[in-house]
Amino acid sequence: MKQNIVTEQMTKAGQAIEHSSFAIVDAEAGERGNYTEEQWPLVRRMIHATADFEFNGLTEFHPHAMQAGLAAIAAGASIVADVEMICVGLSKPRLSHFSVQTHQFISDEDVIRDAKSEGTTRAVQAMRKAHAKGLLHGAIVGVGNAPTALLEVIRLIKDEGLKPALIVGMPVGFVSAEESKDAVAELTETPWVITRGRKGGSTLVVSAIHAMLALAEAREKT
């Protein structure tokens, strides 16, 4: 299989460092649980981004998560994030290769206004806005900061028939973070990737999606 071009580091030096880092993670990770050959690159990239080997175990996958994520990327599905940090962190050249666009509404004036008037969070209103604009259906939903965004997506799935392609649910924190991810794990029809417990963050969501982009490019070459 040919080496990836778009989803690799842009210089040979950068590629060498990243490949060496991945090799170190592989060597030091020990047992890889029940992760498949497709799942492990995602977990490995998350460990690489954080130097935290606990994600080898804390990361869990819906049985169809990787298949759904790769299919969505290949089809040019949108990515809807809870915060701007995720959109900024994702590589524009890698996204444009698949014609993938990103969206986030956390700082929009109407989102702030509605959150204040309804006594909710901006994250809740941002997801409602994305849903009203028809952006969540068939999308990859990335949540790395706000548990309330994740809980709102779950509500939209259960109450309004929303069908995202994949949820990458990794909010970090102490209030509802763990509970929101536990709730995602109860979804059977919607594919998901989560990190159990309090650990998470936008960096992990970016890493997970970058791993999927790399796998999607590799599939193009087979």
C-alpha positions, 0 to 999 in steps of 0.5 A: 500500500502506498504511503499517504500524502495528504494526511502525512506531515508535510516534511520528511523530518516531520514524518520521521518524528511522527512515525517514530512517536507512533512506534514508541506508542506501539512499543510501550502501550502493552496489551491493546485490549480488544481494539481492532486493526482499524480502531488502534490507529485512532487510539494510538494517535490520541495517546500520541497527542496527549502522552497519556496511555490511559486512553488505551482502555478508556477509549470505547467504540460502537461496533460500527463506529469506524465503518461509519466514520470512514464512509462519512469522510469518503462521502464528504460529510460535514463535521459539526463541533461543539467548540471552535477549537476543534474546527481550528485544530483540524487540518484544512488540506486533509479536510479539503481532500475529502470535501469535508466542511466544519461547522460550529456556532458556539459564539453566534449572537443568536445562540448566546441570546437563546441560551440566556433567554431559555436558561440553557447553555450555549452548547445546547443552543449551538447544537439546536441551531446546527439541527435547524440548519440541517447540518447534523443529519449524516454528519460527524458530531465532535464534542470535546468540551461541553457535555451539554452539547452531547446530551442535546445531541442524544435528545435530538436522536431520541426525540426528533429522529436525528441520525448523525453518521458518527458521534465522537463524544469526548467532553472533559470535565467534572460536571456531567462529562462522565455521565454524558459519555455513559449516555452515548454508550447506550445508543445502539443505532447511532455509531459512536467513539467515546472516552470513559470517565472525566478525561477528554478534550478537543485535542482528542476529538481532533486526533480521532478525526485525523486518524480517520482521515488517514485511514480514509486516504489509505483506503483510496490507495488499496 
